[in-house]
Amino acid sequence: MDTHQVPLWGTADLRNFATPVDENGKRFPFALSWALPMNPRIMASIQSGPNQPYADEYERVNHRINQLAATLAAGLGARGYHAKPLAASERTDAVAVKGEFPHKTAATRAGLGWIGRHCQLITHRLGSWVRLGTVFTDMALPCGPAVERHFCGQCTQCVDACPAKALTGTAWQPGVPRRAMLDVQICDQWKKEHYCRYHHGHICGICSAVCPYGLKSLKKEV
């Protein structure tokens, strides 16, 4: 992963999760998970709402993730293993507003970070100003410890900043369902009504932009 200039990555044991299946109908037991940083200055600029630079950066980083996922999956296949890349930010269920598998679940099991009250991954090093990539595989990977708790303390800045009031303020721990933390329908409707010009209303970013862990990464850059 260092060859591909990936600053944060790990391997996840997903044998207890309903992962996608390979061409033989078998669920993938492991995954490579990684995080690519968003431009911190752009992220800091969307505390009041998304803008075109953010929409462009979102698309750029997602494109890089998909390219890398395809490369990694092909490399695993060449070594005789089954592998499946998980597309970045692709909805496979428009009603429930979700993808085939949560990138953030693989990321927490790989030890990359925890889920904040904004229902997004937070890392100690890069905050929540990241996009996630995942490649499932049946290659037996050495997996480090998963993250089993949050490090948000009593902070509710993301909850307070959400213009849709879609965040409940519930703190994460493994097993807490998304609906306990986020009303995804309210969130999705707000984005479509107010930010439709950006990726058809599929992005916002305010809750992530105000996260103190992200703002720390901006200070590090300065």
N, CA, C and O of each residue as an XYZ file, in Angstrom:
888
protein
N       0.834     -1.214      0.000
C       0.000      0.000      0.000
C       0.867      1.262      0.000
O       0.456      2.312     -0.495
N       2.068      1.141      0.562
C       2.965      2.290      0.562
C       3.318      2.698     -0.866
O       3.512      3.879     -1.155
N       3.399      1.703     -1.759
C       3.697      1.990     -3.163
C       2.640      2.892     -3.778
O       2.933      3.708     -4.651
N       1.407      2.736     -3.311
C       0.291      3.523     -3.841
C       0.051      4.801     -3.032
O      -0.947      5.491     -3.239
N       0.961      5.110     -2.118
C       0.885      6.319     -1.298
C      -0.425      6.401     -0.505
O      -1.099      7.430     -0.466
N      -0.747      5.276      0.118
C      -1.925      5.213      0.987
C      -1.463      5.444      2.426
O      -0.714      4.627      2.962
N      -1.891      6.534      3.062
C      -1.369      6.874      4.384
C      -1.920      6.039      5.537
O      -1.295      5.943      6.593
N      -3.093      5.437      5.333
C      -3.722      4.705      6.430
C      -4.462      3.495      5.865
O      -5.365      3.643      5.042
N      -4.075      2.299      6.311
C      -4.721      1.090      5.819
C      -4.581     -0.031      6.835
O      -3.771      0.044      7.759
N      -5.380     -1.065      6.650
C      -5.329     -2.213      7.547
C      -6.098     -3.373      6.941
O      -6.629     -3.267      5.835
N      -6.155     -4.468      7.661
C      -6.866     -5.661      7.199
C      -7.923     -6.038      8.226
O      -7.698     -5.936      9.432
N      -9.063     -6.469      7.740
C     -10.216     -6.716      8.604
C     -10.661     -8.177      8.544
O     -10.771     -8.765      7.468
N     -10.911     -8.744      9.710
C     -11.518    -10.068      9.816
C     -13.035     -9.874      9.824
O     -13.595     -9.344     10.784
N     -13.686    -10.302      8.761
C     -15.123    -10.086      8.608
C     -15.907    -11.395      8.607
O     -17.004    -11.470      8.052
N     -15.343    -12.415      9.225
C     -15.990    -13.722      9.187
C     -17.329    -13.754      9.918
O     -18.130    -14.664      9.701
N     -17.578    -12.781     10.773
C     -18.861    -12.730     11.487
C     -19.838    -11.735     10.865
O     -20.837    -11.368     11.483
N     -19.545    -11.300      9.635
C     -20.373    -10.296      8.982
C     -20.932    -10.824      7.662
O     -20.355    -11.712      7.035
N     -22.061    -10.262      7.260
C     -22.704    -10.654      6.000
C     -22.055     -9.896      4.850
O     -22.610     -8.919      4.345
N     -20.884    -10.350      4.444
C     -20.152     -9.725      3.352
C     -20.715    -10.182      2.003
O     -21.487    -11.139      1.947
N     -20.336     -9.511      0.932
C     -20.725     -9.998     -0.403
C     -20.161    -11.392     -0.655
O     -19.293    -11.862      0.081
N     -20.654    -12.039     -1.687
C     -20.209    -13.397     -2.003
C     -19.377    -13.398     -3.281
O     -19.495    -12.508     -4.123
N     -18.530    -14.423     -3.404
C     -17.743    -14.577     -4.624
C     -18.568    -15.325     -5.673
O     -19.754    -15.583     -5.466
N     -17.944    -15.670     -6.786
C     -18.682    -16.314     -7.878
C     -19.171    -17.716     -7.521
O     -20.004    -18.289     -8.224
N     -18.643    -18.264     -6.414
C     -19.087    -19.581     -5.949
C     -20.146    -19.486     -4.852
O     -20.571    -20.499     -4.298
N     -20.561    -18.267     -4.548
C     -21.582    -18.082     -3.528
C     -21.059    -18.070     -2.105
O     -21.843    -18.122     -1.157
N     -19.744    -18.003     -1.942
C     -19.147    -17.990     -0.599
C     -18.861    -16.555     -0.168
O     -18.377    -15.740     -0.954
N     -19.167    -16.264      1.080
C     -18.919    -14.924      1.605
C     -17.421    -14.707      1.815
O     -16.686    -15.612      2.211
N     -17.002    -13.485      1.536
C     -15.593    -13.154      1.725
C     -15.288    -13.010      3.219
O     -16.001    -12.299      3.927
N     -14.237    -13.677      3.704
C     -13.936    -13.624      5.146
C     -13.052    -12.448      5.569
O     -13.034    -12.087      6.746
N     -12.322    -11.850      4.630
C     -11.376    -10.789      4.983
C     -11.514     -9.605      4.022
O     -12.140     -9.696      2.966
N     -10.909     -8.504      4.429
C     -10.918     -7.327      3.554
C      -9.704     -6.454      3.813
O      -9.208     -6.362      4.936
N      -9.241     -5.821      2.757
C      -8.287     -4.719      2.859
C      -9.110     -3.441      2.986
O     -10.064     -3.229      2.238
N      -8.735     -2.602      3.930
C      -9.457     -1.341      4.137
C      -8.445     -0.210      4.194
O      -7.384     -0.350      4.802
N      -8.774      0.913      3.561
C      -7.848      2.036      3.585
C      -8.607      3.355      3.557
O      -9.788      3.414      3.217
N      -7.887      4.410      3.928
C      -8.451      5.763      3.952
C      -7.550      6.699      3.166
O      -6.335      6.718      3.359
N      -8.160      7.475      2.277
C      -7.442      8.513      1.548
C      -7.930      9.872      2.040
O      -9.134     10.072      2.200
N      -7.022     10.801      2.279
C      -7.423     12.103      2.820
C      -8.067     13.008      1.784
O      -7.681     13.023      0.615
N      -9.047     13.753      2.237
C      -9.588     14.854      1.449
C      -8.708     16.085      1.700
O      -8.029     16.170      2.723
N      -8.727     17.024      0.771
C      -7.970     18.255      0.958
C      -8.498     18.987      2.197
O      -9.667     19.374      2.221
N      -7.667     19.186      3.222
C      -8.163     19.774      4.470
C      -8.685     21.201      4.330
O      -9.615     21.589      5.036
N      -8.105     21.974      3.440
C      -8.573     23.353      3.259
C      -9.966     23.365      2.631
O     -10.812     24.187      2.984
N     -10.187     22.450      1.706
C     -11.518     22.340      1.111
C     -12.529     21.884      2.149
O     -13.641     22.408      2.210
N     -12.146     20.911      2.964
C     -13.053     20.422      4.001
C     -13.413     21.531      4.990
O     -14.564     21.645      5.414
N     -12.437     22.334      5.347
C     -12.691     23.423      6.294
C     -13.614     24.479      5.708
O     -14.223     25.252      6.447
N     -13.722     24.519      4.383
C     -14.516     25.560      3.721
C     -16.003     25.223      3.636
O     -16.791     26.053      3.181
N     -16.407     24.021      4.066
C     -17.811     23.621      3.881
C     -18.564     23.523      5.205
O     -19.548     22.790      5.305
N     -18.115     24.247      6.209
C     -18.790     24.185      7.506
C     -20.201     24.766      7.457
O     -21.019     24.486      8.333
N     -20.485     25.568      6.441
C     -21.831     26.111      6.272
C     -22.579     25.453      5.114
O     -23.728     25.798      4.836
N     -21.933     24.513      4.445
C     -22.574     23.827      3.333
C     -21.585     23.500      2.236
O     -20.529     24.127      2.155
N     -21.904     22.522      1.379
C     -20.987     22.108      0.325
C     -20.797     23.173     -0.746
O     -21.628     24.066     -0.909
N     -19.694     23.065     -1.469
C     -19.414     23.976     -2.572
C     -18.821     23.165     -3.728
O     -18.616     21.958     -3.605
N     -18.550     23.829     -4.839
C     -18.061     23.103     -6.009
C     -16.679     22.488     -5.799
O     -16.452     21.361     -6.240
N     -15.741     23.185     -5.139
C     -14.452     22.533     -4.884
C     -14.595     21.232     -4.079
O     -13.875     20.263     -4.319
N     -15.522     21.224     -3.131
C     -15.756     19.998     -2.361
C     -16.336     18.899     -3.251
O     -15.913     17.746     -3.165
N     -17.287     19.244     -4.093
C     -17.875     18.255     -5.001
C     -16.812     17.681     -5.932
O     -16.812     16.481     -6.208
N     -15.910     18.529     -6.414
C     -14.839     18.071     -7.290
C     -13.853     17.175     -6.537
O     -13.419     16.147     -7.057
N     -13.508     17.565     -5.325
C     -12.577     16.779     -4.510
C     -13.180     15.428     -4.149
O     -12.494     14.406     -4.170
N     -14.455     15.430     -3.821
C     -15.194     14.198     -3.510
C     -15.103     13.229     -4.690
O     -14.834     12.041     -4.509
N     -15.327     13.742     -5.885
C     -15.277     12.902     -7.077
C     -13.854     12.438     -7.376
O     -13.644     11.294     -7.779
N     -12.885     13.320     -7.181
C     -11.490     12.975     -7.456
C     -11.008     11.847     -6.550
O     -10.405     10.881     -7.019
N     -11.274     11.972     -5.260
C     -10.797     10.963     -4.309
C     -11.537      9.641     -4.506
O     -10.933      8.572     -4.418
N     -12.823      9.711     -4.769
C     -13.573      8.478     -5.045
C     -13.029      7.766     -6.283
O     -12.930      6.540     -6.307
N     -12.680      8.539     -7.305
C     -12.125      7.945     -8.530
C     -10.806      7.245     -8.233
O     -10.552      6.150     -8.734
N      -9.975      7.875     -7.423
C      -8.689      7.254     -7.061
C      -8.918      5.977     -6.251
O      -8.219      4.983     -6.443
N      -9.896      6.007     -5.349
C     -10.212      4.819     -4.557
C     -10.642      3.669     -5.466
O     -10.182      2.539     -5.301
N     -11.514      3.951     -6.415
C     -12.001      2.900     -7.310
C     -10.878      2.345     -8.184
O     -10.837      1.144     -8.450
N      -9.975      3.206     -8.629
C      -8.844      2.741     -9.412
C      -7.952      1.822     -8.588
O      -7.535      0.761     -9.054
N      -7.664      2.240     -7.361
C      -6.800      1.445     -6.494
C      -7.470      0.123     -6.133
O      -6.812     -0.917     -6.101
N      -8.775      0.155     -5.861
C      -9.498     -1.064     -5.522
C      -9.437     -2.069     -6.663
O      -9.252     -3.263     -6.428
N      -9.590     -1.596     -7.903
C      -9.522     -2.476     -9.061
C      -8.127     -3.079     -9.209
O      -7.986     -4.258     -9.533
N      -7.100     -2.267     -8.973
C      -5.721     -2.743     -9.064
C      -5.427     -3.809     -8.013
O      -4.823     -4.838     -8.319
N      -5.849     -3.565     -6.786
C      -5.612     -4.520     -5.704
C      -6.360     -5.827     -5.945
O      -5.810     -6.910     -5.741
N      -7.620     -5.722     -6.381
C      -8.408     -6.923     -6.637
C      -7.786     -7.747     -7.760
O      -7.753     -8.975     -7.687
N      -7.293     -7.074     -8.797
C      -6.646     -7.775     -9.899
C      -5.366     -8.458     -9.431
O      -5.056     -9.569     -9.862
N      -4.628     -7.797     -8.556
C      -3.404     -8.379     -8.026
C      -3.671     -9.629     -7.194
O      -2.938    -10.613     -7.291
N      -4.712     -9.587     -6.385
C      -5.090    -10.764     -5.601
C      -5.552    -11.894     -6.507
O      -5.231    -13.059     -6.273
N      -6.307    -11.546     -7.542
C      -6.766    -12.550     -8.496
C      -5.606    -13.225     -9.210
O      -5.638    -14.431     -9.455
N      -4.579    -12.446     -9.545
C      -3.408    -12.989    -10.234
C      -2.645    -13.983     -9.351
O      -1.917    -14.843     -9.847
N      -2.825    -13.846     -8.042
C      -2.165    -14.759     -7.108
C      -3.035    -15.947     -6.752
O      -2.662    -16.760     -5.905
N      -4.189    -16.058     -7.390
C      -5.037    -17.223     -7.203
C      -6.131    -17.081     -6.163
O      -6.779    -18.062     -5.800
N      -6.338    -15.865     -5.682
C      -7.363    -15.640     -4.664
C      -8.590    -14.970     -5.281
O      -8.505    -14.300     -6.310
N      -9.715    -15.167     -4.633
C     -10.910    -14.433     -5.024
C     -10.852    -13.048     -4.380
O     -10.380    -12.898     -3.254
N     -11.327    -12.059     -5.091
C     -11.331    -10.694     -4.558
C     -12.449     -9.895     -5.211
O     -12.827    -10.139     -6.357
N     -12.967     -8.936     -4.457
C     -14.054     -8.098     -4.970
C     -13.884     -6.679     -4.442
O     -13.888     -6.471     -3.229
N     -13.736     -5.702     -5.329
C     -13.657     -4.309     -4.870
C     -15.050     -3.774     -4.522
O     -16.036     -4.087     -5.190
N     -15.108     -2.976     -3.482
C     -16.359     -2.326     -3.081
C     -16.313     -0.896     -3.601
O     -15.429     -0.124     -3.227
N     -17.252     -0.545     -4.454
C     -17.244      0.783     -5.076
C     -17.374      1.888     -4.036
O     -18.069      1.729     -3.033
N     -16.713      2.989     -4.278
C     -16.789      4.144     -3.382
C     -18.119      4.869     -3.574
O     -18.480      5.242     -4.691
N     -18.836      5.060     -2.480
C     -20.055      5.883     -2.477
C     -21.093      5.451     -3.503
O     -21.722      6.296     -4.141
N     -21.276      4.153     -3.667
C     -22.284      3.657     -4.595
C     -23.488      3.128     -3.827
O     -23.360      2.242     -2.982
N     -24.662      3.683     -4.133
C     -25.883      3.205     -3.498
C     -26.434      2.011     -4.274
O     -26.661      2.090     -5.481
N     -26.643      0.910     -3.563
C     -27.287     -0.250     -4.181
C     -28.717     -0.419     -3.682
O     -29.468     -1.241     -4.206
N     -29.088      0.352     -2.677
C     -30.448      0.346     -2.135
C     -30.877      1.791     -1.956
O     -30.542      2.429     -0.957
N     -31.622      2.306     -2.931
C     -32.022      3.717     -2.909
C     -33.029      4.015     -1.815
O     -33.082      5.136     -1.310
N     -33.827      3.028     -1.444
C     -34.842      3.233     -0.415
C     -34.202      3.320      0.966
O     -34.493      4.236      1.735
N     -33.339      2.372      1.274
C     -32.671      2.362      2.580
C     -31.443      3.266      2.608
O     -30.841      3.463      3.664
N     -31.071      3.816      1.454
C     -29.920      4.712      1.305
C     -28.659      4.039      1.854
O     -28.087      4.480      2.850
N     -28.246      2.979      1.193
C     -27.042      2.281      1.621
C     -26.416      1.562      0.436
O     -27.037      1.388     -0.612
N     -25.166      1.150      0.633
C     -24.449      0.407     -0.378
C     -24.455     -1.077     -0.081
O     -25.177     -1.558      0.793
N     -23.630     -1.791     -0.829
C     -23.592     -3.247     -0.699
C     -23.077     -3.685      0.668
O     -23.519     -4.701      1.204
N     -22.136     -2.916      1.236
C     -21.552     -3.199      2.555
C     -20.937     -1.902      3.049
O     -20.388     -1.147      2.247
N     -21.010     -1.617      4.350
C     -20.451     -0.349      4.843
C     -18.924     -0.340      4.847
O     -18.296     -1.165      5.510
N     -18.337      0.584      4.113
C     -16.881      0.751      4.161
C     -16.411      0.963      5.598
O     -15.365      0.452      5.998
N     -17.186      1.714      6.366
C     -16.744      2.053      7.723
C     -16.732      0.843      8.646
O     -15.980      0.821      9.620
N     -17.555     -0.165      8.356
C     -17.508     -1.391      9.158
C     -16.181     -2.100      8.931
O     -15.531     -2.534      9.883
N     -15.782     -2.218      7.670
C     -14.481     -2.815      7.377
C     -13.361     -1.998      8.014
O     -12.389     -2.561      8.518
N     -13.495     -0.674      7.992
C     -12.453      0.200      8.536
C     -12.312      0.058     10.048
O     -11.193      0.025     10.561
N     -13.423     -0.028     10.766
C     -13.319     -0.187     12.223
C     -12.752     -1.556     12.569
O     -11.976     -1.684     13.515
N     -13.135     -2.589     11.806
C     -12.607     -3.937     12.064
C     -11.135     -4.034     11.695
O     -10.420     -4.896     12.205
N     -10.681     -3.151     10.808
C      -9.264     -3.123     10.435
C      -8.442     -2.234     11.371
O      -7.223     -2.133     11.233
N      -9.121     -1.593     12.319
C      -8.420     -0.769     13.291
C      -8.086      0.628     12.837
O      -7.258      1.297     13.455
N      -8.725      1.094     11.747
C      -8.398      2.424     11.230
C      -8.961      3.548     12.087
O      -8.363      4.621     12.165
N     -10.099      3.321     12.729
C     -10.723      4.376     13.523
C     -12.054      3.923     14.077
O     -12.348      2.729     14.127
N     -12.852      4.881     14.489
C     -14.145      4.605     15.107
C     -15.229      5.418     14.402
O     -14.935      6.247     13.541
N     -16.468      5.175     14.771
C     -17.585      5.909     14.178
C     -17.980      7.051     15.108
O     -18.277      6.838     16.283
N     -17.978      8.271     14.562
C     -18.369      9.426     15.353
C     -19.878      9.554     15.449
O     -20.612      8.771     14.847
N     -20.337     10.531     16.197
C     -21.783     10.753     16.323
C     -22.412     11.189     14.999
O     -23.636     11.209     14.871
N     -21.580     11.538     14.017
C     -22.096     11.886     12.685
C     -22.178     10.655     11.785
O     -22.442     10.770     10.588
N     -21.950      9.480     12.367
C     -22.113      8.213     11.641
C     -21.058      8.041     10.552
O     -21.303      7.359      9.557
N     -19.892      8.651     10.729
C     -18.795      8.521      9.782
C     -17.534      8.096     10.528
O     -17.414      8.287     11.738
N     -16.601      7.518      9.780
C     -15.358      7.090     10.405
C     -14.518      8.292     10.818
O     -14.414      9.275     10.085
N     -13.924      8.200     11.994
C     -12.956      9.189     12.465
C     -11.652      8.455     12.756
O     -11.648      7.408     13.403
N     -10.555      9.008     12.275
C      -9.239      8.448     12.554
C      -8.453      9.439     13.414
O      -8.651     10.651     13.330
N      -7.559      8.897     14.238
C      -6.744      9.785     15.066
C      -5.848     10.666     14.200
O      -5.622     11.832     14.523
N      -5.343     10.119     13.115
C      -4.358     10.821     12.307
C      -4.972     11.836     11.350
O      -4.444     12.935     11.187
N      -6.090     11.471     10.714
C      -6.675     12.306      9.664
C      -8.061     12.819     10.006
O      -8.677     13.507      9.192
N      -8.563     12.504     11.181
C      -9.912     12.899     11.541
C     -10.926     12.174     10.673
O     -10.709     11.028     10.279
N     -12.030     12.842     10.376
C     -13.044     12.236      9.512
C     -12.986     12.804      8.100
O     -13.898     12.589      7.301
N     -11.922     13.523      7.795
C     -11.777     14.124      6.473
C     -11.113     13.142      5.521
O     -10.056     13.415      4.953
N     -11.755     11.998      5.362
C     -11.225     10.928      4.535
C     -12.343     10.296      3.707
O     -13.527     10.464      4.002
N     -11.940      9.568      2.668
C     -12.824      8.684      1.931
C     -12.258      7.279      2.075
O     -11.044      7.103      2.183
N     -13.127      6.286      2.077
C     -12.720      4.918      2.391
C     -12.779      3.991      1.188
O     -13.632      4.132      0.312
N     -11.850      3.038      1.168
C     -11.832      2.006      0.148
C     -11.807      0.630      0.787
O     -11.292      0.459      1.892
N     -12.368     -0.356      0.086
C     -12.437     -1.721      0.601
C     -12.309     -2.717     -0.539
O     -12.923     -2.553     -1.593
N     -11.511     -3.746     -0.321
C     -11.452     -4.884     -1.235
C     -11.624     -6.153     -0.409
O     -10.835     -6.420      0.497
N     -12.643     -6.925     -0.720
C     -12.883     -8.201     -0.043
C     -12.013     -9.285     -0.676
O     -11.718     -9.237     -1.870
N     -11.608    -10.254      0.129
C     -10.799    -11.341     -0.391
C     -10.935    -12.589      0.475
O     -11.332    -12.522      1.639
N     -10.590    -13.749     -0.135
C     -10.534    -14.983      0.650
C      -9.093    -15.319      1.025
O      -8.825    -16.383      1.582
N      -8.173    -14.415      0.719
C      -6.797    -14.590      1.161
C      -6.745    -14.396      2.676
O      -7.229    -13.390      3.194
N      -6.159    -15.356      3.381
C      -6.056    -15.254      4.838
C      -5.073    -14.148      5.195
O      -3.876    -14.259      4.929
N      -5.577    -13.105      5.787
C      -4.761    -11.939      6.106
C      -4.524    -11.831      7.614
O      -5.430    -12.106      8.401
N      -3.321    -11.436      8.023
C      -3.091    -11.165      9.448
C      -3.798     -9.875      9.832
O      -3.490     -8.807      9.303
N      -4.738     -9.977     10.746
C      -5.554     -8.814     11.108
C      -5.207     -8.320     12.509
O      -5.106     -9.102     13.454
N      -5.031     -7.029     12.618
C      -4.772     -6.430     13.919
C      -6.066     -6.277     14.698
O      -7.123     -6.703     14.232
N      -5.998     -5.675     15.880
C      -7.210     -5.499     16.688
C      -8.176     -4.491     16.082
O      -7.770     -3.455     15.556
N      -9.444     -4.813     16.166
C     -10.484     -3.892     15.721
C     -10.664     -2.781     16.755
O     -10.297     -2.944     17.919
N     -11.222     -1.668     16.331
C     -11.557     -0.583     17.254
C     -12.943     -0.874     17.836
O     -13.904     -1.077     17.094
N     -13.036     -0.892     19.150
C     -14.268     -1.304     19.824
C     -14.941     -0.182     20.612
O     -15.924     -0.427     21.312
N     -14.431      1.032     20.510
C     -15.013      2.147     21.271
C     -14.774      3.445     20.515
O     -13.955      3.517     19.599
N     -15.520      4.475     20.932
C     -15.327      5.788     20.294
C     -14.415      6.647     21.158
O     -14.191      6.346     22.330
N     -13.895      7.712     20.573
C     -13.008      8.641     21.269
C     -13.528     10.074     21.110
O     -12.753     11.027     21.039
N     -14.843     10.201     21.056
C     -15.469     11.510     20.895
C     -15.749     12.201     22.227
O     -16.044     13.395     22.261
N     -15.657     11.445     23.326
C     -15.985     12.033     24.613
C     -17.413     12.547     24.633
O     -18.335     11.851     24.208
N     -17.598     13.767     25.129
C     -18.928     14.379     25.191
C     -19.190     15.337     24.022
O     -20.206     16.032     24.007
N     -18.281     15.373     23.049
C     -18.404     16.305     21.926
C     -19.663     16.021     21.108
O     -19.961     14.873     20.780
N     -20.388     17.080     20.788
C     -21.584     16.964     19.940
C     -21.579     18.023     18.832
O     -22.641     18.416     18.349
N     -20.406     18.481     18.433
C     -20.342     19.551     17.435
C     -20.991     19.142     16.122
O     -21.654     19.955     15.477
N     -20.806     17.892     15.722
C     -21.418     17.433     14.473
C     -22.937     17.404     14.589
O     -23.645     17.781     13.655
N     -23.430     16.959     15.729
C     -24.874     16.895     15.965
C     -25.477     18.291     15.929
O     -26.516     18.515     15.309
N     -24.818     19.220     16.597
C     -25.318     20.597     16.668
C     -25.281     21.291     15.308
O     -26.115     22.152     15.023
N     -24.313     20.916     14.469
C     -24.139     21.597     13.178
C     -25.057     21.068     12.089
O     -25.256     21.747     11.082
N     -25.624     19.878     12.256
C     -26.435     19.271     11.207
C     -27.665     20.127     10.902
O     -28.524     20.277     11.771
N     -27.777     20.688      9.707
C     -28.908     21.566      9.400
C     -30.238     20.813      9.311
O     -31.303     21.403      9.493
N     -30.170     19.516      9.032
C     -31.387     18.710      8.918
C     -31.852     18.157     10.259
O     -32.952     17.615     10.364
N     -31.006     18.297     11.291
C     -31.295     17.721     12.619
C     -31.536     16.214     12.498
O     -32.440     15.657     13.122
N     -30.706     15.579     11.683
C     -30.862     14.151     11.421
C     -30.050     13.275     12.363
O     -30.254     12.062     12.410
N     -29.124     13.880     13.117
C     -28.269     13.117     14.023
C     -28.880     13.089     15.417
O     -29.321     14.117     15.930
N     -28.903     11.909     16.026
C     -29.549     11.758     17.332
C     -28.635     12.085     18.497
O     -29.110     12.383     19.593
N     -27.320     12.034     18.273
C     -26.370     12.250     19.360
C     -25.951     10.970     20.060
O     -25.151     11.003     20.994
N     -26.484      9.849     19.616
C     -26.122      8.564     20.206
C     -24.659      8.249     19.907
O     -24.200      8.388     18.773
N     -23.942      7.828     20.932
C     -22.535      7.471     20.767
C     -22.413      6.053     20.219
O     -23.220      5.177     20.529
N     -21.386      5.848     19.398
C     -21.183      4.560     18.741
C     -20.455      3.560     19.618
O     -19.585      3.912     20.416
N     -20.829      2.328     19.449
C     -20.033      1.185     19.855
C     -20.419      0.051     18.909
O     -21.493      0.108     18.311
N     -19.590     -0.968     18.753
C     -19.929     -2.041     17.815
C     -21.314     -2.622     18.102
O     -21.645     -2.946     19.243
N     -22.102     -2.742     17.057
C     -23.440     -3.305     17.194
C     -24.541     -2.281     17.252
O     -25.709     -2.635     17.090
N     -24.211     -1.001     17.480
C     -25.227      0.044     17.471
C     -25.704      0.245     16.038
O     -24.882      0.538     15.170
N     -26.990      0.101     15.756
C     -27.472      0.247     14.374
C     -27.421      1.700     13.914
O     -27.504      2.623     14.724
N     -27.287      1.889     12.616
C     -27.224      3.237     12.053
C     -28.444      4.057     12.427
O     -28.328      5.250     12.706
N     -29.634      3.420     12.435
C     -30.866      4.166     12.711
C     -30.890      4.760     14.108
O     -31.630      5.711     14.362
N     -30.087      4.212     15.024
C     -30.013      4.766     16.376
C     -29.197      6.055     16.413
O     -29.309      6.840     17.355
N     -28.381      6.267     15.390
C     -27.508      7.430     15.344
C     -27.950      8.474     14.332
O     -27.697      9.667     14.504
N     -28.618      8.010     13.266
C     -28.922      8.890     12.135
C     -30.272      8.553     11.526
O     -30.574      7.388     11.268
N     -31.076      9.576     11.298
C     -32.292      9.400     10.512
C     -31.895      9.643      9.063
O     -31.877     10.782      8.595
N     -31.579      8.561      8.359
C     -30.998      8.680      7.029
C     -31.983      9.273      6.018
O     -31.567      9.913      5.053
N     -33.274      9.065      6.231
C     -34.260      9.623      5.312
C     -34.313     11.145      5.414
O     -34.389     11.836      4.398
N     -34.272     11.661      6.631
C     -34.267     13.114      6.820
C     -32.996     13.726      6.236
O     -33.040     14.761      5.571
N     -31.869     13.075      6.493
C     -30.588     13.536      5.959
C     -30.622     13.569      4.438
O     -30.235     14.563      3.824
N     -31.081     12.490      3.838
C     -31.098     12.384      2.379
C     -32.045     13.409      1.755
O     -31.724     14.012      0.731
N     -33.196     13.602      2.365
C     -34.170     14.555      1.838
C     -33.640     15.982      1.905
O     -33.836     16.763      0.974
N     -32.966     16.328      3.010
C     -32.406     17.666      3.153
C     -31.368     17.940      2.055
O     -31.363     19.007      1.442
N     -30.498     16.964      1.822
C     -29.470     17.146      0.798
C     -30.093     17.337     -0.583
O     -29.644     18.187     -1.352
N     -31.102     16.569     -0.897
C     -31.744     16.677     -2.202
C     -32.458     18.013     -2.375
O     -32.491     18.571     -3.472
N     -33.030     18.524     -1.278
C     -33.768     19.782     -1.356
C     -32.847     20.999     -1.386
O     -33.187     22.013     -1.996
N     -31.680     20.912     -0.731
C     -30.831     22.091     -0.591
C     -29.535     22.042     -1.398
O     -28.986     23.088     -1.745
N     -29.041     20.840     -1.699
C     -27.743     20.729     -2.369
C     -27.825     19.874     -3.631
O     -26.878     19.162     -3.964
N     -28.935     19.943     -4.318
C     -29.169     19.094     -5.491
C     -28.135     19.330     -6.592
O     -27.850     18.423     -7.374
N     -27.572     20.535     -6.661
C     -26.620     20.842     -7.734
C     -25.286     20.133     -7.545
O     -24.460     20.113     -8.457
N     -25.068     19.546     -6.358
C     -23.830     18.824     -6.114
C     -24.104     17.323     -6.083
O     -24.675     16.811     -5.120
N     -23.698     16.625     -7.129
C     -23.882     15.163     -7.222
C     -25.324     14.754     -6.940
O     -25.584     13.780     -6.234
N     -26.243     15.510     -7.498
C     -27.678     15.194     -7.405
C     -28.170     15.133     -5.952
O     -29.088     14.381     -5.625
N     -27.546     15.933     -5.098
C     -27.988     15.987     -3.706
C     -27.525     14.821     -2.857
O     -28.159     14.484     -1.857
N     -26.426     14.206     -3.247
C     -25.926     13.066     -2.477
C     -24.803     13.439     -1.517
O     -24.286     12.571     -0.814
N     -24.415     14.713     -1.472
C     -23.332     15.117     -0.574
C     -23.736     16.349      0.235
O     -24.572     17.152     -0.178
N     -23.106     16.460      1.399
C     -23.277     17.628      2.263
C     -21.941     17.929      2.924
O     -21.251     18.873      2.538
N     -21.570     17.120      3.932
C     -20.240     17.244      4.531
C     -20.125     18.167      5.720
O     -19.052     18.255      6.317
N     -21.202     18.867      6.093
C     -21.118     19.830      7.192
C     -20.699     19.153      8.491
O     -19.811     19.644      9.189
N     -21.329     18.033      8.818
C     -21.039     17.370     10.092
C     -19.579     16.941     10.169
O     -18.969     16.993     11.237
N     -19.022     16.517      9.042
C     -17.614     16.130      9.019
C     -16.699     17.347      9.092
O     -15.646     17.308      9.728
N     -17.112     18.425      8.436
C     -16.280     19.634      8.379
C     -16.042     20.249      9.744
O     -14.985     20.836      9.978
N     -17.004     20.126     10.653
C     -16.867     20.756     11.972
C     -16.226     19.836     12.996
O     -16.021     20.242     14.140
N     -15.905     18.611     12.615
C     -15.328     17.650     13.560
C     -13.962     18.142     14.053
O     -13.095     18.440     13.230
N     -13.748     18.235     15.356
C     -12.460     18.703     15.888
C     -11.272     17.872     15.429
O     -10.173     18.403     15.266
N     -11.476     16.584     15.222
C     -10.366     15.751     14.755
C      -9.939     16.156     13.345
O      -8.751     16.102     13.024
N     -10.877     16.556     12.508
C     -10.538     17.043     11.188
C      -9.832     18.384     11.252
O      -8.860     18.614     10.534
N     -10.315     19.265     12.106
C      -9.700     20.584     12.246
C      -8.274     20.478     12.758
O      -7.435     21.324     12.449
N      -7.995     19.434     13.546
C      -6.619     19.206     13.997
C      -5.717     18.876     12.819
O      -4.559     19.293     12.789
N      -6.231     18.137     11.853
C      -5.419     17.793     10.690
C      -5.113     19.027      9.860
O      -4.057     19.100      9.232
N      -6.019     20.002      9.846
C      -5.756     21.258      9.147
C      -4.639     22.029      9.833
O      -3.780     22.605      9.165
N      -4.645     22.043     11.166
C      -3.589     22.741     11.913
C      -2.231     22.099     11.665
O      -1.212     22.788     11.610
N      -2.220     20.752     11.512
C      -0.967     20.049     11.245
C      -0.402     20.463      9.900
O       0.812     20.574      9.728
N      -1.313     20.693      8.934
C      -0.850     21.089      7.593
C      -0.235     22.468      7.630
O       0.780     22.725      6.982
N      -0.858     23.363      8.398
C      -0.354     24.727      8.519
C       0.980     24.731      9.276
O       1.569     25.792      9.482
